[in-house]
Amino acid sequence: MDEIFSIFLDTFGGPVDRREVPASSMKRYRGKLPNQLLEYWDEHGWCGYADGILWLVNPQEYEGVVASWLEGTKFEQFDNYHLIARGAFGDLYFWGEKTGASLKITSVLSRYTARTSLYAEDEMDKALRSFILSRNVDSNDYGDLFKPAKKKLGPLRHDEMYGFVPALMFGGPDTLDHLEKVKAVEHLTLLSQIAELQPYSFSDL
């Protein structure tokens, strides 16, 4: 195991609900995603960390989610994006084939953070290691609700997330009583259709 992922595991702990990555997926994304990420997939699979607060995912399962969120936005023409990770409450981490980890969407609020890539196209392995190193547990814990939600609703599987019902963009409250365990792809697609995607004020794209 390389040093970067060892540091990541020290921060997030061991994996949950691990799935092996088939050779077909490795072939599908070679040349589109960094070789370093594919090596992590090969060694560690797709799984959750910190009891499921952050997930490294199969991008193919989220192609519809990516299309739904980016349709009609400037990002649709800006790069080819793949979802490589997501949080328990629907934080979405996109990887651009040319721009790396340049886009994050907070789905519950329909807000995005976009940053100009610090890395050239031939430095994507370095960019991926930087992305992995910069992850932290608290940034994916919406309102410190993860532990209470896990206790009340049970742990998440790879295809699940904690969602507010009704959605916050429908005016629902962001309280534990209004959290449910929902299917991630379906819920994220629903959230993409409620409100127009808007930037956080500190986005620079």
C-alpha positions as CSV (number, residue, x, y, z in Angstrom):
1,M,0.0,0.0,0.0
2,D,1.3,3.4,-0.9
3,E,2.0,6.1,1.7
4,I,-0.8,8.4,0.6
5,F,-3.5,5.8,1.0
6,S,-2.1,4.8,4.3
7,I,-2.5,8.4,5.5
8,F,-6.1,8.4,4.2
9,L,-6.8,5.2,6.1
10,D,-5.3,6.6,9.3
11,T,-7.8,9.4,9.0
12,F,-10.9,7.5,7.9
13,G,-10.3,4.0,9.2
14,G,-10.9,0.7,7.4
15,P,-13.4,0.1,4.6
16,V,-17.0,-0.9,4.8
17,D,-19.2,-2.7,2.3
18,R,-16.3,-3.3,0.0
19,R,-16.8,-4.4,-3.6
20,E,-14.2,-5.8,-6.0
21,V,-13.6,-3.7,-9.2
22,P,-14.0,-5.9,-12.3
23,A,-11.5,-5.8,-15.1
24,S,-14.1,-4.3,-17.4
25,S,-14.3,-1.2,-15.2
26,M,-10.6,-0.9,-15.1
27,K,-10.5,-1.0,-18.9
28,R,-13.5,1.4,-19.2
29,Y,-11.8,4.2,-17.3
30,R,-8.2,3.7,-18.2
31,G,-7.1,6.9,-19.9
32,K,-10.1,8.8,-18.5
33,L,-9.3,8.6,-14.8
34,P,-5.8,8.7,-13.2
35,N,-3.8,5.5,-13.2
36,Q,-3.3,6.1,-9.5
37,L,-7.0,5.9,-8.9
38,L,-7.3,2.7,-10.8
39,E,-4.5,1.3,-8.7
40,Y,-6.4,2.2,-5.6
41,W,-9.5,0.5,-7.0
42,D,-7.5,-2.6,-7.8
43,E,-6.1,-2.8,-4.3
44,H,-9.0,-1.5,-2.2
45,G,-12.1,-1.9,-4.3
46,W,-15.1,0.5,-4.1
47,C,-16.2,1.0,-0.5
48,G,-17.1,3.4,2.3
49,Y,-14.8,4.9,4.9
50,A,-15.3,6.3,8.4
51,D,-18.4,4.0,8.8
52,G,-19.8,5.2,5.5
53,I,-19.4,8.9,5.7
54,L,-17.4,8.9,2.5
55,W,-17.5,6.5,-0.4
56,L,-15.2,5.8,-3.3
57,V,-17.7,4.7,-6.0
58,N,-18.2,3.1,-9.4
59,P,-18.5,6.1,-11.7
60,Q,-20.6,4.1,-14.2
61,E,-23.4,3.7,-11.6
62,Y,-23.5,7.5,-11.4
63,E,-23.4,8.5,-15.1
64,G,-27.0,9.4,-15.0
65,V,-26.5,11.5,-11.8
66,V,-23.6,13.4,-13.4
67,A,-25.6,14.0,-16.6
68,S,-28.7,15.2,-14.6
69,W,-26.7,17.6,-12.4
70,L,-24.6,19.1,-15.2
71,E,-27.2,19.3,-18.0
72,G,-27.6,22.9,-19.1
73,T,-24.7,24.2,-17.1
74,K,-21.4,25.5,-18.3
75,F,-19.7,22.4,-17.0
76,E,-21.4,20.3,-19.6
77,Q,-19.1,21.7,-22.3
78,F,-16.2,22.5,-20.0
79,D,-14.9,18.9,-19.4
80,N,-15.9,15.3,-19.3
81,Y,-16.7,14.6,-15.7
82,H,-17.0,11.4,-13.7
83,L,-18.2,10.9,-10.1
84,I,-15.4,9.2,-8.2
85,A,-16.5,9.8,-4.6
86,R,-19.6,10.9,-2.6
87,G,-20.5,11.7,1.0
88,A,-23.2,10.2,3.2
89,F,-25.4,13.2,2.8
90,G,-24.8,13.7,-1.0
91,D,-21.7,15.7,-1.3
92,L,-20.5,14.8,-4.9
93,Y,-16.9,14.8,-6.0
94,F,-16.4,15.1,-9.7
95,W,-13.3,14.3,-11.6
96,G,-12.7,16.1,-14.9
97,E,-10.6,14.3,-17.5
98,K,-8.7,17.5,-18.2
99,T,-9.2,19.4,-14.9
100,G,-9.0,16.7,-12.2
101,A,-10.8,17.4,-8.9
102,S,-12.1,20.8,-10.0
103,L,-15.8,20.4,-9.1
104,K,-17.8,19.5,-6.0
105,I,-21.6,19.7,-5.7
106,T,-23.4,19.9,-2.4
107,S,-26.5,18.2,-3.6
108,V,-28.8,18.9,-0.6
109,L,-28.4,22.7,-1.3
110,S,-27.8,22.6,-5.1
111,R,-24.6,24.5,-4.6
112,Y,-21.2,23.9,-6.3
113,T,-17.6,24.7,-5.7
114,A,-15.4,24.9,-8.8
115,R,-11.7,25.5,-8.7
116,T,-9.1,26.0,-11.4
117,S,-6.9,23.0,-11.5
118,L,-3.4,23.4,-10.1
119,Y,-2.2,20.5,-12.2
120,A,-1.5,20.0,-15.9
121,E,-3.2,17.1,-17.8
122,D,-0.1,15.0,-17.5
123,E,-0.1,15.4,-13.7
124,M,-3.4,13.7,-12.9
125,D,-1.8,11.0,-10.7
126,K,-0.3,13.8,-8.6
127,A,-3.7,15.6,-8.6
128,L,-5.4,12.4,-7.4
129,R,-3.0,11.9,-4.5
130,S,-3.6,15.5,-3.5
131,F,-7.4,14.9,-3.6
132,I,-7.1,11.8,-1.4
133,L,-4.9,13.6,1.1
134,S,-7.2,16.6,1.4
135,R,-10.3,14.6,2.4
136,N,-11.5,14.9,5.9
137,V,-14.3,13.4,7.9
138,D,-16.0,16.5,9.2
139,S,-16.6,18.1,5.8
140,N,-18.9,15.2,4.8
141,D,-20.9,15.3,8.1
142,Y,-23.8,17.6,7.4
143,G,-24.8,19.4,10.6
144,D,-23.0,16.8,12.7
145,L,-25.9,14.4,12.0
146,F,-23.9,11.4,10.8
147,K,-23.6,9.6,14.1
148,P,-27.2,10.3,15.2
149,A,-28.4,9.2,11.8
150,K,-26.4,6.0,11.8
151,K,-27.7,5.2,15.3
152,K,-31.3,5.9,14.4
153,L,-31.4,4.6,10.8
154,G,-28.6,2.0,10.7
155,P,-25.4,1.9,8.7
156,L,-25.4,2.7,5.0
157,R,-24.8,0.3,2.2
158,H,-22.8,1.3,-0.9
159,D,-26.0,2.3,-2.8
160,E,-27.6,4.3,0.1
161,M,-27.3,7.8,1.6
162,Y,-29.0,9.8,4.3
163,G,-31.5,12.2,2.7
164,F,-33.8,14.9,4.1
165,V,-37.5,14.2,3.4
166,P,-38.9,16.6,2.3
167,A,-35.8,17.9,0.6
168,L,-34.3,21.1,2.0
169,M,-34.9,22.8,-1.3
170,F,-38.6,22.0,-0.9
171,G,-38.4,23.9,2.4
172,G,-37.9,20.8,4.6
173,P,-36.0,21.2,7.9
174,D,-32.5,19.9,8.3
175,T,-33.2,17.9,11.4
176,L,-32.6,14.3,12.4
177,D,-36.4,13.7,12.4
178,H,-36.5,14.4,8.7
179,L,-33.7,12.2,7.7
180,E,-34.3,8.9,6.0
181,K,-32.1,6.2,4.5
182,V,-32.6,6.5,0.7
183,K,-31.2,5.0,-2.5
184,A,-28.4,7.2,-3.5
185,V,-28.8,7.3,-7.3
186,E,-32.5,7.9,-7.2
187,H,-32.4,10.6,-4.5
188,L,-29.4,12.4,-6.1
189,T,-31.3,12.5,-9.4
190,L,-34.4,13.9,-7.7
191,L,-32.3,16.6,-6.0
192,S,-30.8,17.6,-9.3
193,Q,-34.3,18.4,-10.6
194,I,-35.5,20.6,-7.8
195,A,-33.5,23.8,-8.1
196,E,-31.0,25.4,-10.5
197,L,-27.4,24.6,-9.6
198,Q,-25.8,27.8,-8.1
199,P,-22.2,28.5,-7.1
200,Y,-20.9,29.1,-3.6
201,S,-19.6,32.6,-3.5
202,F,-16.0,31.4,-3.2
203,S,-16.0,29.4,-6.5
204,D,-13.5,30.8,-9.0
205,L,-14.7,29.2,-12.3
